[in-house]
Amino acid sequence: MTSGNPTLRHRVIRIYKELLYLGRDYPQGYNYFRNRLHTAFASQRHVTDQAKVADGIRRAEFVKKEIEALYYLKRYRSLRGRYDPFI
């Protein structure tokens, strides 16, 4: 991937760092999340086609949105449980 488009490489690194940052609060722990994330990215290391790399970035963005939704839902349930005792 080093011989590919440098902007794609920077996008991959950026999404990897963003996902790592989101993994701090993952329910199963940061180490679990980090190992799974590293394995997922390392398994795609051989991909050099720019279209496939862009597809992978889109998939990672989707995963990022799903994790954010998980966190917002957890936060919502926590706040609702504090203020609505009948749940």
Secondary structure, 3 states (H helix, E strand, C coil): CCCCCHHHHHHHHHHHHHHHHHHHHCCCCHHHHHHHHHHHHHHCCCCCCHHHHHHHHHHHHHHHHHHHHHHHHHHHHHHHHHHCCCC
